[in-house]
Structure formats: structure tokens, C-alpha cells
Amino acid sequence: MILRMRINIVLREGLMPTCSIQILARHGSCSVERCSCGHIRLNLGPTTVRLDPETFRSLAALVGSALLTIDCEPRAREAWVQ
């Protein structure tokens, strides 16, 4: 049943039925996949965002920069935890 749902999601997103998906990374309910048509698929739980590789690189750099900022501000991080 899960496999059928996954196939339906792929088709609904407009990918060609002949596209193949390669999982690049997975953690919990999140994953990053590469489609044979060139798109990067960022899956966050039930939400999937399709990005071209350059946009994905920009997003990854942005998230990395934000993470560095969070890690360099211990007081701000402690406030979030509390």
C-alpha cells in the first residue's frame, strides 16, 4: 500500500513515469532524493519540494549559514530550549 501511494505522489507531481529516484540522504521523516530528470526532491514529512540543483545548493548554503549563526549564539540557543 505504501509503495502505491509513493508512485501516485510521483505521478501527481508531474514527473514522468519513467523517472527513477535515488535517495541521497534520509533521517526520520525527511529525505533528499535525486530524480533521473535532474530535479532534487526535498521531502519534509508529507511535503515535497522539487528544486533544480542550483537552487538546492543555494538552499543548503542558506540553511548551513543559519545553523552556524544559531551555534555561535549560545544564549539565543538556550532561550529556544527553555
mmCIF file of the N, C-alpha and C atoms, coordinates in Angstrom:
data_MODEL
# 
_entry.id   MODEL 
# 
loop_
_atom_site.group_PDB 
_atom_site.id 
_atom_site.type_symbol 
_atom_site.label_atom_id 
_atom_site.label_alt_id 
_atom_site.label_comp_id 
_atom_site.label_asym_id 
_atom_site.label_entity_id 
_atom_site.label_seq_id 
_atom_site.pdbx_PDB_ins_code 
_atom_site.Cartn_x 
_atom_site.Cartn_y 
_atom_site.Cartn_z 
_atom_site.occupancy 
_atom_site.B_iso_or_equiv 
_atom_site.pdbx_formal_charge 
_atom_site.auth_seq_id 
_atom_site.auth_comp_id 
_atom_site.auth_asym_id 
_atom_site.auth_atom_id 
_atom_site.pdbx_PDB_model_num 
ATOM 1   N N  . MET A 1 1  ? 0.817  -1.190 0.000   1.00 0.00 ? 1  MET A N  1 
ATOM 2   C CA . MET A 1 1  ? 0.000  0.000  0.000   1.00 0.00 ? 1  MET A CA 1 
ATOM 3   C C  . MET A 1 1  ? 0.862  1.256  0.000   1.00 0.00 ? 1  MET A C  1 
ATOM 4   N N  . ILE A 1 2  ? 1.915  1.269  0.798   1.00 0.00 ? 2  ILE A N  1 
ATOM 5   C CA . ILE A 1 2  ? 2.782  2.444  0.842   1.00 0.00 ? 2  ILE A CA 1 
ATOM 6   C C  . ILE A 1 2  ? 3.448  2.668  -0.510  1.00 0.00 ? 2  ILE A C  1 
ATOM 7   N N  . LEU A 1 3  ? 3.884  1.611  -1.153  1.00 0.00 ? 3  LEU A N  1 
ATOM 8   C CA . LEU A 1 3  ? 4.526  1.735  -2.455  1.00 0.00 ? 3  LEU A CA 1 
ATOM 9   C C  . LEU A 1 3  ? 3.570  2.351  -3.471  1.00 0.00 ? 3  LEU A C  1 
ATOM 10  N N  . ARG A 1 4  ? 2.327  1.929  -3.482  1.00 0.00 ? 4  ARG A N  1 
ATOM 11  C CA . ARG A 1 4  ? 1.340  2.504  -4.404  1.00 0.00 ? 4  ARG A CA 1 
ATOM 12  C C  . ARG A 1 4  ? 1.151  3.984  -4.135  1.00 0.00 ? 4  ARG A C  1 
ATOM 13  N N  . MET A 1 5  ? 1.075  4.369  -2.877  1.00 0.00 ? 5  MET A N  1 
ATOM 14  C CA . MET A 1 5  ? 0.911  5.778  -2.539  1.00 0.00 ? 5  MET A CA 1 
ATOM 15  C C  . MET A 1 5  ? 2.110  6.574  -3.027  1.00 0.00 ? 5  MET A C  1 
ATOM 16  N N  . ARG A 1 6  ? 3.304  6.049  -2.871  1.00 0.00 ? 6  ARG A N  1 
ATOM 17  C CA . ARG A 1 6  ? 4.525  6.728  -3.300  1.00 0.00 ? 6  ARG A CA 1 
ATOM 18  C C  . ARG A 1 6  ? 4.516  6.942  -4.804  1.00 0.00 ? 6  ARG A C  1 
ATOM 19  N N  . ILE A 1 7  ? 4.111  5.936  -5.544  1.00 0.00 ? 7  ILE A N  1 
ATOM 20  C CA . ILE A 1 7  ? 4.040  6.049  -7.004  1.00 0.00 ? 7  ILE A CA 1 
ATOM 21  C C  . ILE A 1 7  ? 3.016  7.104  -7.392  1.00 0.00 ? 7  ILE A C  1 
ATOM 22  N N  . ASN A 1 8  ? 1.875  7.126  -6.729  1.00 0.00 ? 8  ASN A N  1 
ATOM 23  C CA . ASN A 1 8  ? 0.855  8.133  -7.025  1.00 0.00 ? 8  ASN A CA 1 
ATOM 24  C C  . ASN A 1 8  ? 1.374  9.541  -6.765  1.00 0.00 ? 8  ASN A C  1 
ATOM 25  N N  . ILE A 1 9  ? 2.123  9.722  -5.699  1.00 0.00 ? 9  ILE A N  1 
ATOM 26  C CA . ILE A 1 9  ? 2.683  11.038 -5.403  1.00 0.00 ? 9  ILE A CA 1 
ATOM 27  C C  . ILE A 1 9  ? 3.640  11.456 -6.509  1.00 0.00 ? 9  ILE A C  1 
ATOM 28  N N  . VAL A 1 10 ? 4.492  10.561 -6.944  1.00 0.00 ? 10 VAL A N  1 
ATOM 29  C CA . VAL A 1 10 ? 5.446  10.885 -8.004  1.00 0.00 ? 10 VAL A CA 1 
ATOM 30  C C  . VAL A 1 10 ? 4.709  11.291 -9.270  1.00 0.00 ? 10 VAL A C  1 
ATOM 31  N N  . LEU A 1 11 ? 3.698  10.545 -9.653  1.00 0.00 ? 11 LEU A N  1 
ATOM 32  C CA . LEU A 1 11 ? 2.963  10.867 -10.866 1.00 0.00 ? 11 LEU A CA 1 
ATOM 33  C C  . LEU A 1 11 ? 2.203  12.177 -10.726 1.00 0.00 ? 11 LEU A C  1 
ATOM 34  N N  . ARG A 1 12 ? 1.638  12.440 -9.571  1.00 0.00 ? 12 ARG A N  1 
ATOM 35  C CA . ARG A 1 12 ? 0.871  13.653 -9.350  1.00 0.00 ? 12 ARG A CA 1 
ATOM 36  C C  . ARG A 1 12 ? 1.757  14.887 -9.431  1.00 0.00 ? 12 ARG A C  1 
ATOM 37  N N  . GLU A 1 13 ? 3.022  14.766 -9.070  1.00 0.00 ? 13 GLU A N  1 
ATOM 38  C CA . GLU A 1 13 ? 3.926  15.901 -9.129  1.00 0.00 ? 13 GLU A CA 1 
ATOM 39  C C  . GLU A 1 13 ? 4.358  16.220 -10.548 1.00 0.00 ? 13 GLU A C  1 
ATOM 40  N N  . GLY A 1 14 ? 3.925  15.450 -11.502 1.00 0.00 ? 14 GLY A N  1 
ATOM 41  C CA . GLY A 1 14 ? 4.240  15.726 -12.876 1.00 0.00 ? 14 GLY A CA 1 
ATOM 42  C C  . GLY A 1 14 ? 5.521  15.089 -13.375 1.00 0.00 ? 14 GLY A C  1 
ATOM 43  N N  . LEU A 1 15 ? 6.112  14.208 -12.604 1.00 0.00 ? 15 LEU A N  1 
ATOM 44  C CA . LEU A 1 15 ? 7.295  13.509 -13.074 1.00 0.00 ? 15 LEU A CA 1 
ATOM 45  C C  . LEU A 1 15 ? 6.880  12.452 -14.080 1.00 0.00 ? 15 LEU A C  1 
ATOM 46  N N  . MET A 1 16 ? 7.738  12.188 -14.993 1.00 0.00 ? 16 MET A N  1 
ATOM 47  C CA . MET A 1 16 ? 7.454  11.156 -15.979 1.00 0.00 ? 16 MET A CA 1 
ATOM 48  C C  . MET A 1 16 ? 7.455  9.783  -15.289 1.00 0.00 ? 16 MET A C  1 
ATOM 49  N N  . PRO A 1 17 ? 6.581  8.882  -15.710 1.00 0.00 ? 17 PRO A N  1 
ATOM 50  C CA . PRO A 1 17 ? 6.543  7.551  -15.091 1.00 0.00 ? 17 PRO A CA 1 
ATOM 51  C C  . PRO A 1 17 ? 7.865  6.809  -15.230 1.00 0.00 ? 17 PRO A C  1 
ATOM 52  N N  . THR A 1 18 ? 8.712  7.218  -16.184 1.00 0.00 ? 18 THR A N  1 
ATOM 53  C CA . THR A 1 18 ? 9.985  6.535  -16.379 1.00 0.00 ? 18 THR A CA 1 
ATOM 54  C C  . THR A 1 18 ? 11.099 7.092  -15.508 1.00 0.00 ? 18 THR A C  1 
ATOM 55  N N  . CYS A 1 19 ? 10.827 8.164  -14.744 1.00 0.00 ? 19 CYS A N  1 
ATOM 56  C CA . CYS A 1 19 ? 11.846 8.738  -13.867 1.00 0.00 ? 19 CYS A CA 1 
ATOM 57  C C  . CYS A 1 19 ? 12.196 7.746  -12.761 1.00 0.00 ? 19 CYS A C  1 
ATOM 58  N N  . SER A 1 20 ? 13.451 7.739  -12.387 1.00 0.00 ? 20 SER A N  1 
ATOM 59  C CA . SER A 1 20 ? 13.854 6.922  -11.245 1.00 0.00 ? 20 SER A CA 1 
ATOM 60  C C  . SER A 1 20 ? 14.401 7.849  -10.168 1.00 0.00 ? 20 SER A C  1 
ATOM 61  N N  . ILE A 1 21 ? 14.229 7.430  -8.931  1.00 0.00 ? 21 ILE A N  1 
ATOM 62  C CA . ILE A 1 21 ? 14.597 8.246  -7.785  1.00 0.00 ? 21 ILE A CA 1 
ATOM 63  C C  . ILE A 1 21 ? 15.767 7.599  -7.059  1.00 0.00 ? 21 ILE A C  1 
ATOM 64  N N  . GLN A 1 22 ? 16.770 8.400  -6.733  1.00 0.00 ? 22 GLN A N  1 
ATOM 65  C CA . GLN A 1 22 ? 17.912 7.943  -5.935  1.00 0.00 ? 22 GLN A CA 1 
ATOM 66  C C  . GLN A 1 22 ? 17.869 8.689  -4.599  1.00 0.00 ? 22 GLN A C  1 
ATOM 67  N N  . ILE A 1 23 ? 17.848 7.967  -3.499  1.00 0.00 ? 23 ILE A N  1 
ATOM 68  C CA . ILE A 1 23 ? 17.858 8.592  -2.179  1.00 0.00 ? 23 ILE A CA 1 
ATOM 69  C C  . ILE A 1 23 ? 19.285 9.029  -1.872  1.00 0.00 ? 23 ILE A C  1 
ATOM 70  N N  . LEU A 1 24 ? 19.469 10.325 -1.638  1.00 0.00 ? 24 LEU A N  1 
ATOM 71  C CA . LEU A 1 24 ? 20.787 10.869 -1.332  1.00 0.00 ? 24 LEU A CA 1 
ATOM 72  C C  . LEU A 1 24 ? 21.039 10.896 0.174   1.00 0.00 ? 24 LEU A C  1 
ATOM 73  N N  . ALA A 1 25 ? 19.990 11.181 0.940   1.00 0.00 ? 25 ALA A N  1 
ATOM 74  C CA . ALA A 1 25 ? 20.111 11.224 2.399   1.00 0.00 ? 25 ALA A CA 1 
ATOM 75  C C  . ALA A 1 25 ? 18.728 11.058 3.001   1.00 0.00 ? 25 ALA A C  1 
ATOM 76  N N  . ARG A 1 26 ? 18.696 10.452 4.197   1.00 0.00 ? 26 ARG A N  1 
ATOM 77  C CA . ARG A 1 26 ? 17.417 10.249 4.881   1.00 0.00 ? 26 ARG A CA 1 
ATOM 78  C C  . ARG A 1 26 ? 17.648 10.300 6.380   1.00 0.00 ? 26 ARG A C  1 
ATOM 79  N N  . HIS A 1 27 ? 16.731 10.963 7.079   1.00 0.00 ? 27 HIS A N  1 
ATOM 80  C CA . HIS A 1 27 ? 16.761 10.989 8.539   1.00 0.00 ? 27 HIS A CA 1 
ATOM 81  C C  . HIS A 1 27 ? 15.325 11.158 9.014   1.00 0.00 ? 27 HIS A C  1 
ATOM 82  N N  . GLY A 1 28 ? 14.832 10.162 9.708   1.00 0.00 ? 28 GLY A N  1 
ATOM 83  C CA . GLY A 1 28 ? 13.456 10.223 10.192  1.00 0.00 ? 28 GLY A CA 1 
ATOM 84  C C  . GLY A 1 28 ? 12.475 10.353 9.040   1.00 0.00 ? 28 GLY A C  1 
ATOM 85  N N  . SER A 1 29 ? 11.608 11.352 9.120   1.00 0.00 ? 29 SER A N  1 
ATOM 86  C CA . SER A 1 29 ? 10.602 11.554 8.071   1.00 0.00 ? 29 SER A CA 1 
ATOM 87  C C  . SER A 1 29 ? 11.079 12.510 6.980   1.00 0.00 ? 29 SER A C  1 
ATOM 88  N N  . CYS A 1 30 ? 12.359 12.856 6.996   1.00 0.00 ? 30 CYS A N  1 
ATOM 89  C CA . CYS A 1 30 ? 12.914 13.765 5.992   1.00 0.00 ? 30 CYS A CA 1 
ATOM 90  C C  . CYS A 1 30 ? 13.883 13.016 5.080   1.00 0.00 ? 30 CYS A C  1 
ATOM 91  N N  . SER A 1 31 ? 13.907 13.417 3.816   1.00 0.00 ? 31 SER A N  1 
ATOM 92  C CA . SER A 1 31 ? 14.864 12.825 2.888   1.00 0.00 ? 31 SER A CA 1 
ATOM 93  C C  . SER A 1 31 ? 15.169 13.793 1.756   1.00 0.00 ? 31 SER A C  1 
ATOM 94  N N  . VAL A 1 32 ? 16.300 13.552 1.110   1.00 0.00 ? 32 VAL A N  1 
ATOM 95  C CA . VAL A 1 32 ? 16.686 14.277 -0.091  1.00 0.00 ? 32 VAL A CA 1 
ATOM 96  C C  . VAL A 1 32 ? 16.900 13.231 -1.173  1.00 0.00 ? 32 VAL A C  1 
ATOM 97  N N  . GLU A 1 33 ? 16.255 13.434 -2.315  1.00 0.00 ? 33 GLU A N  1 
ATOM 98  C CA . GLU A 1 33 ? 16.328 12.479 -3.409  1.00 0.00 ? 33 GLU A CA 1 
ATOM 99  C C  . GLU A 1 33 ? 16.709 13.199 -4.701  1.00 0.00 ? 33 GLU A C  1 
ATOM 100 N N  . ARG A 1 34 ? 17.323 12.461 -5.606  1.00 0.00 ? 34 ARG A N  1 
ATOM 101 C CA . ARG A 1 34 ? 17.626 12.995 -6.934  1.00 0.00 ? 34 ARG A CA 1 
ATOM 102 C C  . ARG A 1 34 ? 16.815 12.205 -7.951  1.00 0.00 ? 34 ARG A C  1 
ATOM 103 N N  . CYS A 1 35 ? 16.116 12.917 -8.800  1.00 0.00 ? 35 CYS A N  1 
ATOM 104 C CA . CYS A 1 35 ? 15.326 12.294 -9.855  1.00 0.00 ? 35 CYS A CA 1 
ATOM 105 C C  . CYS A 1 35 ? 16.196 12.184 -11.104 1.00 0.00 ? 35 CYS A C  1 
ATOM 106 N N  . SER A 1 36 ? 15.956 11.167 -11.892 1.00 0.00 ? 36 SER A N  1 
ATOM 107 C CA . SER A 1 36 ? 16.742 10.980 -13.112 1.00 0.00 ? 36 SER A CA 1 
ATOM 108 C C  . SER A 1 36 ? 16.536 12.122 -14.110 1.00 0.00 ? 36 SER A C  1 
ATOM 109 N N  . CYS A 1 37 ? 15.478 12.923 -13.943 1.00 0.00 ? 37 CYS A N  1 
ATOM 110 C CA . CYS A 1 37 ? 15.269 14.079 -14.819 1.00 0.00 ? 37 CYS A CA 1 
ATOM 111 C C  . CYS A 1 37 ? 16.059 15.299 -14.343 1.00 0.00 ? 37 CYS A C  1 
ATOM 112 N N  . GLY A 1 38 ? 16.788 15.155 -13.207 1.00 0.00 ? 38 GLY A N  1 
ATOM 113 C CA . GLY A 1 38 ? 17.677 16.212 -12.757 1.00 0.00 ? 38 GLY A CA 1 
ATOM 114 C C  . GLY A 1 38 ? 17.220 16.992 -11.540 1.00 0.00 ? 38 GLY A C  1 
ATOM 115 N N  . HIS A 1 39 ? 15.966 16.897 -11.173 1.00 0.00 ? 39 HIS A N  1 
ATOM 116 C CA . HIS A 1 39 ? 15.484 17.647 -10.017 1.00 0.00 ? 39 HIS A CA 1 
ATOM 117 C C  . HIS A 1 39 ? 15.940 17.015 -8.700  1.00 0.00 ? 39 HIS A C  1 
ATOM 118 N N  . ILE A 1 40 ? 16.054 17.857 -7.694  1.00 0.00 ? 40 ILE A N  1 
ATOM 119 C CA . ILE A 1 40 ? 16.308 17.407 -6.326  1.00 0.00 ? 40 ILE A CA 1 
ATOM 120 C C  . ILE A 1 40 ? 14.979 17.516 -5.592  1.00 0.00 ? 40 ILE A C  1 
ATOM 121 N N  . ARG A 1 41 ? 14.625 16.455 -4.894  1.00 0.00 ? 41 ARG A N  1 
ATOM 122 C CA . ARG A 1 41 ? 13.366 16.435 -4.142  1.00 0.00 ? 41 ARG A CA 1 
ATOM 123 C C  . ARG A 1 41 ? 13.684 16.465 -2.659  1.00 0.00 ? 41 ARG A C  1 
ATOM 124 N N  . LEU A 1 42 ? 13.210 17.502 -1.983  1.00 0.00 ? 42 LEU A N  1 
ATOM 125 C CA . LEU A 1 42 ? 13.378 17.660 -0.547  1.00 0.00 ? 42 LEU A CA 1 
ATOM 126 C C  . LEU A 1 42 ? 12.057 17.262 0.095   1.00 0.00 ? 42 LEU A C  1 
ATOM 127 N N  . ASN A 1 43 ? 12.053 16.139 0.806   1.00 0.00 ? 43 ASN A N  1 
ATOM 128 C CA . ASN A 1 43 ? 10.843 15.617 1.446   1.00 0.00 ? 43 ASN A CA 1 
ATOM 129 C C  . ASN A 1 43 ? 10.896 15.927 2.934   1.00 0.00 ? 43 ASN A C  1 
ATOM 130 N N  . LEU A 1 44 ? 9.912  16.676 3.388   1.00 0.00 ? 44 LEU A N  1 
ATOM 131 C CA . LEU A 1 44 ? 9.795  17.029 4.804   1.00 0.00 ? 44 LEU A CA 1 
ATOM 132 C C  . LEU A 1 44 ? 8.447  16.517 5.288   1.00 0.00 ? 44 LEU A C  1 
ATOM 133 N N  . GLY A 1 45 ? 8.454  15.307 5.814   1.00 0.00 ? 45 GLY A N  1 
ATOM 134 C CA . GLY A 1 45 ? 7.186  14.691 6.205   1.00 0.00 ? 45 GLY A CA 1 
ATOM 135 C C  . GLY A 1 45 ? 6.302  14.549 4.980   1.00 0.00 ? 45 GLY A C  1 
ATOM 136 N N  . PRO A 1 46 ? 5.069  15.085 5.032   1.00 0.00 ? 46 PRO A N  1 
ATOM 137 C CA . PRO A 1 46 ? 4.157  14.935 3.896   1.00 0.00 ? 46 PRO A CA 1 
ATOM 138 C C  . PRO A 1 46 ? 4.383  15.951 2.770   1.00 0.00 ? 46 PRO A C  1 
ATOM 139 N N  . THR A 1 47 ? 5.339  16.855 2.944   1.00 0.00 ? 47 THR A N  1 
ATOM 140 C CA . THR A 1 47 ? 5.578  17.906 1.955   1.00 0.00 ? 47 THR A CA 1 
ATOM 141 C C  . THR A 1 47 ? 6.822  17.600 1.130   1.00 0.00 ? 47 THR A C  1 
ATOM 142 N N  . THR A 1 48 ? 6.701  17.731 -0.181  1.00 0.00 ? 48 THR A N  1 
ATOM 143 C CA . THR A 1 48 ? 7.831  17.538 -1.084  1.00 0.00 ? 48 THR A CA 1 
ATOM 144 C C  . THR A 1 48 ? 8.059  18.823 -1.865  1.00 0.00 ? 48 THR A C  1 
ATOM 145 N N  . VAL A 1 49 ? 9.305  19.281 -1.890  1.00 0.00 ? 49 VAL A N  1 
ATOM 146 C CA . VAL A 1 49 ? 9.685  20.466 -2.652  1.00 0.00 ? 49 VAL A CA 1 
ATOM 147 C C  . VAL A 1 49 ? 10.652 20.008 -3.737  1.00 0.00 ? 49 VAL A C  1 
ATOM 148 N N  . ARG A 1 50 ? 10.318 20.306 -4.988  1.00 0.00 ? 50 ARG A N  1 
ATOM 149 C CA . ARG A 1 50 ? 11.191 19.965 -6.114  1.00 0.00 ? 50 ARG A CA 1 
ATOM 150 C C  . ARG A 1 50 ? 12.021 21.185 -6.479  1.00 0.00 ? 50 ARG A C  1 
ATOM 151 N N  . LEU A 1 51 ? 13.335 21.008 -6.533  1.00 0.00 ? 51 LEU A N  1 
ATOM 152 C CA . LEU A 1 51 ? 14.249 22.106 -6.811  1.00 0.00 ? 51 LEU A CA 1 
ATOM 153 C C  . LEU A 1 51 ? 15.226 21.712 -7.898  1.00 0.00 ? 51 LEU A C  1 
ATOM 154 N N  . ASP A 1 52 ? 15.657 22.695 -8.687  1.00 0.00 ? 52 ASP A N  1 
ATOM 155 C CA . ASP A 1 52 ? 16.754 22.410 -9.602  1.00 0.00 ? 52 ASP A CA 1 
ATOM 156 C C  . ASP A 1 52 ? 18.027 22.364 -8.753  1.00 0.00 ? 52 ASP A C  1 
ATOM 157 N N  . PRO A 1 53 ? 19.081 21.704 -9.225  1.00 0.00 ? 53 PRO A N  1 
ATOM 158 C CA . PRO A 1 53 ? 20.282 21.530 -8.402  1.00 0.00 ? 53 PRO A CA 1 
ATOM 159 C C  . PRO A 1 53 ? 20.891 22.835 -7.880  1.00 0.00 ? 53 PRO A C  1 
ATOM 160 N N  . GLU A 1 54 ? 20.897 23.890 -8.682  1.00 0.00 ? 54 GLU A N  1 
ATOM 161 C CA . GLU A 1 54 ? 21.492 25.155 -8.239  1.00 0.00 ? 54 GLU A CA 1 
ATOM 162 C C  . GLU A 1 54 ? 20.678 25.790 -7.113  1.00 0.00 ? 54 GLU A C  1 
ATOM 163 N N  . THR A 1 55 ? 19.366 25.731 -7.205  1.00 0.00 ? 55 THR A N  1 
ATOM 164 C CA . THR A 1 55 ? 18.514 26.257 -6.136  1.00 0.00 ? 55 THR A CA 1 
ATOM 165 C C  . THR A 1 55 ? 18.692 25.437 -4.867  1.00 0.00 ? 55 THR A C  1 
ATOM 166 N N  . PHE A 1 56 ? 18.822 24.110 -5.015  1.00 0.00 ? 56 PHE A N  1 
ATOM 167 C CA . PHE A 1 56 ? 19.065 23.272 -3.840  1.00 0.00 ? 56 PHE A CA 1 
ATOM 168 C C  . PHE A 1 56 ? 20.385 23.637 -3.169  1.00 0.00 ? 56 PHE A C  1 
ATOM 169 N N  . ARG A 1 57 ? 21.439 23.880 -3.983  1.00 0.00 ? 57 ARG A N  1 
ATOM 170 C CA . ARG A 1 57 ? 22.729 24.297 -3.412  1.00 0.00 ? 57 ARG A CA 1 
ATOM 171 C C  . ARG A 1 57 ? 22.584 25.611 -2.637  1.00 0.00 ? 57 ARG A C  1 
ATOM 172 N N  . SER A 1 58 ? 21.837 26.558 -3.198  1.00 0.00 ? 58 SER A N  1 
ATOM 173 C CA . SER A 1 58 ? 21.616 27.840 -2.519  1.00 0.00 ? 58 SER A CA 1 
ATOM 174 C C  . SER A 1 58 ? 20.866 27.642 -1.206  1.00 0.00 ? 58 SER A C  1 
ATOM 175 N N  . LEU A 1 59 ? 19.851 26.785 -1.228  1.00 0.00 ? 59 LEU A N  1 
ATOM 176 C CA . LEU A 1 59 ? 19.091 26.492 -0.010  1.00 0.00 ? 59 LEU A CA 1 
ATOM 177 C C  . LEU A 1 59 ? 19.976 25.830 1.036   1.00 0.00 ? 59 LEU A C  1 
ATOM 178 N N  . ALA A 1 60 ? 20.813 24.874 0.607   1.00 0.00 ? 60 ALA A N  1 
ATOM 179 C CA . ALA A 1 60 ? 21.703 24.183 1.543   1.00 0.00 ? 60 ALA A CA 1 
ATOM 180 C C  . ALA A 1 60 ? 22.692 25.172 2.163   1.00 0.00 ? 60 ALA A C  1 
ATOM 181 N N  . ALA A 1 61 ? 23.223 26.102 1.366   1.00 0.00 ? 61 ALA A N  1 
ATOM 182 C CA . ALA A 1 61 ? 24.142 27.113 1.893   1.00 0.00 ? 61 ALA A CA 1 
ATOM 183 C C  . ALA A 1 61 ? 23.431 28.037 2.880   1.00 0.00 ? 61 ALA A C  1 
ATOM 184 N N  . LEU A 1 62 ? 22.201 28.399 2.571   1.00 0.00 ? 62 LEU A N  1 
ATOM 185 C CA . LEU A 1 62 ? 21.417 29.262 3.452   1.00 0.00 ? 62 LEU A CA 1 
ATOM 186 C C  . LEU A 1 62 ? 21.143 28.583 4.790   1.00 0.00 ? 62 LEU A C  1 
ATOM 187 N N  . VAL A 1 63 ? 20.729 27.322 4.741   1.00 0.00 ? 63 VAL A N  1 
ATOM 188 C CA . VAL A 1 63 ? 20.457 26.574 5.975   1.00 0.00 ? 63 VAL A CA 1 
ATOM 189 C C  . VAL A 1 63 ? 21.747 26.389 6.772   1.00 0.00 ? 63 VAL A C  1 
ATOM 190 N N  . GLY A 1 64 ? 22.848 26.087 6.088   1.00 0.00 ? 64 GLY A N  1 
ATOM 191 C CA . GLY A 1 64 ? 24.134 25.951 6.772   1.00 0.00 ? 64 GLY A CA 1 
ATOM 192 C C  . GLY A 1 64 ? 24.556 27.235 7.456   1.00 0.00 ? 64 GLY A C  1 
ATOM 193 N N  . SER A 1 65 ? 24.355 28.367 6.783   1.00 0.00 ? 65 SER A N  1 
ATOM 194 C CA . SER A 1 65 ? 24.687 29.660 7.365   1.00 0.00 ? 65 SER A CA 1 
ATOM 195 C C  . SER A 1 65 ? 23.831 29.955 8.599   1.00 0.00 ? 65 SER A C  1 
ATOM 196 N N  . ALA A 1 66 ? 22.548 29.638 8.496   1.00 0.00 ? 66 ALA A N  1 
ATOM 197 C CA . ALA A 1 66 ? 21.655 29.836 9.641   1.00 0.00 ? 66 ALA A CA 1 
ATOM 198 C C  . ALA A 1 66 ? 22.073 28.954 10.810  1.00 0.00 ? 66 ALA A C  1 
ATOM 199 N N  . LEU A 1 67 ? 22.464 27.729 10.531  1.00 0.00 ? 67 LEU A N  1 
ATOM 200 C CA . LEU A 1 67 ? 22.903 26.815 11.581  1.00 0.00 ? 67 LEU A CA 1 
ATOM 201 C C  . LEU A 1 67 ? 24.157 27.335 12.276  1.00 0.00 ? 67 LEU A C  1 
ATOM 202 N N  . LEU A 1 68 ? 25.098 27.866 11.509  1.00 0.00 ? 68 LEU A N  1 
ATOM 203 C CA . LEU A 1 68 ? 26.303 28.455 12.109  1.00 0.00 ? 68 LEU A CA 1 
ATOM 204 C C  . LEU A 1 68 ? 25.946 29.624 13.010  1.00 0.00 ? 68 LEU A C  1 
ATOM 205 N N  . THR A 1 69 ? 25.015 30.443 12.570  1.00 0.00 ? 69 THR A N  1 
ATOM 206 C CA . THR A 1 69 ? 24.581 31.575 13.388  1.00 0.00 ? 69 THR A CA 1 
ATOM 207 C C  . THR A 1 69 ? 23.953 31.096 14.689  1.00 0.00 ? 69 THR A C  1 
ATOM 208 N N  . ILE A 1 70 ? 23.106 30.088 14.597  1.00 0.00 ? 70 ILE A N  1 
ATOM 209 C CA . ILE A 1 70 ? 22.476 29.531 15.799  1.00 0.00 ? 70 ILE A CA 1 
ATOM 210 C C  . ILE A 1 70 ? 23.535 28.963 16.741  1.00 0.00 ? 70 ILE A C  1 
ATOM 211 N N  . ASP A 1 71 ? 24.489 28.211 16.188  1.00 0.00 ? 71 ASP A N  1 
ATOM 212 C CA . ASP A 1 71 ? 25.521 27.587 17.010  1.00 0.00 ? 71 ASP A CA 1 
ATOM 213 C C  . ASP A 1 71 ? 26.469 28.593 17.636  1.00 0.00 ? 71 ASP A C  1 
ATOM 214 N N  . CYS A 1 72 ? 26.632 29.745 17.015  1.00 0.00 ? 72 CYS A N  1 
ATOM 215 C CA . CYS A 1 72 ? 27.550 30.763 17.535  1.00 0.00 ? 72 CYS A CA 1 
ATOM 216 C C  . CYS A 1 72 ? 26.897 31.679 18.556  1.00 0.00 ? 72 CYS A C  1 
ATOM 217 N N  . GLU A 1 73 ? 25.623 31.537 18.776  1.00 0.00 ? 73 GLU A N  1 
ATOM 218 C CA . GLU A 1 73 ? 24.903 32.359 19.733  1.00 0.00 ? 73 GLU A CA 1 
ATOM 219 C C  . GLU A 1 73 ? 24.335 31.472 20.838  1.00 0.00 ? 73 GLU A C  1 
ATOM 220 N N  . PRO A 1 74 ? 25.184 31.067 21.804  1.00 0.00 ? 74 PRO A N  1 
ATOM 221 C CA . PRO A 1 74 ? 24.716 30.123 22.827  1.00 0.00 ? 74 PRO A CA 1 
ATOM 222 C C  . PRO A 1 74 ? 23.556 30.667 23.662  1.00 0.00 ? 74 PRO A C  1 
ATOM 223 N N  . ARG A 1 75 ? 23.534 31.948 23.938  1.00 0.00 ? 75 ARG A N  1 
ATOM 224 C CA . ARG A 1 75 ? 22.419 32.491 24.733  1.00 0.00 ? 75 ARG A CA 1 
ATOM 225 C C  . ARG A 1 75 ? 21.107 32.385 23.971  1.00 0.00 ? 75 ARG A C  1 
ATOM 226 N N  . ALA A 1 76 ? 21.137 32.675 22.688  1.00 0.00 ? 76 ALA A N  1 
ATOM 227 C CA . ALA A 1 76 ? 19.916 32.563 21.877  1.00 0.00 ? 76 ALA A CA 1 
ATOM 228 C C  . ALA A 1 76 ? 19.465 31.114 21.805  1.00 0.00 ? 76 ALA A C  1 
ATOM 229 N N  . ARG A 1 77 ? 20.414 30.196 21.686  1.00 0.00 ? 77 ARG A N  1 
ATOM 230 C CA . ARG A 1 77 ? 20.085 28.777 21.620  1.00 0.00 ? 77 ARG A CA 1 
ATOM 231 C C  . ARG A 1 77 ? 19.464 28.312 22.924  1.00 0.00 ? 77 ARG A C  1 
ATOM 232 N N  . GLU A 1 78 ? 20.005 28.766 24.067  1.00 0.00 ? 78 GLU A N  1 
ATOM 233 C CA . GLU A 1 78 ? 19.462 28.386 25.367  1.00 0.00 ? 78 GLU A CA 1 
ATOM 234 C C  . GLU A 1 78 ? 18.044 28.904 25.534  1.00 0.00 ? 78 GLU A C  1 
ATOM 235 N N  . ALA A 1 79 ? 17.762 30.098 25.008  1.00 0.00 ? 79 ALA A N  1 
ATOM 236 C CA . ALA A 1 79 ? 16.407 30.667 25.094  1.00 0.00 ? 79 ALA A CA 1 
ATOM 237 C C  . ALA A 1 79 ? 15.418 29.801 24.316  1.00 0.00 ? 79 ALA A C  1 
ATOM 238 N N  . TRP A 1 80 ? 15.833 29.264 23.182  1.00 0.00 ? 80 TRP A N  1 
ATOM 239 C CA . TRP A 1 80 ? 14.947 28.408 22.394  1.00 0.00 ? 80 TRP A CA 1 
ATOM 240 C C  . TRP A 1 80 ? 14.649 27.116 23.125  1.00 0.00 ? 80 TRP A C  1 
ATOM 241 N N  . VAL A 1 81 ? 15.638 26.574 23.828  1.00 0.00 ? 81 VAL A N  1 
ATOM 242 C CA . VAL A 1 81 ? 15.471 25.308 24.526  1.00 0.00 ? 81 VAL A CA 1 
ATOM 243 C C  . VAL A 1 81 ? 14.517 25.477 25.697  1.00 0.00 ? 81 VAL A C  1 
ATOM 244 N N  . GLN A 1 82 ? 14.606 26.607 26.395  1.00 0.00 ? 82 GLN A N  1 
ATOM 245 C CA . GLN A 1 82 ? 13.741 26.838 27.546  1.00 0.00 ? 82 GLN A CA 1 
ATOM 246 C C  . GLN A 1 82 ? 12.394 27.222 27.073  1.00 0.00 ? 82 GLN A C  1 
# 
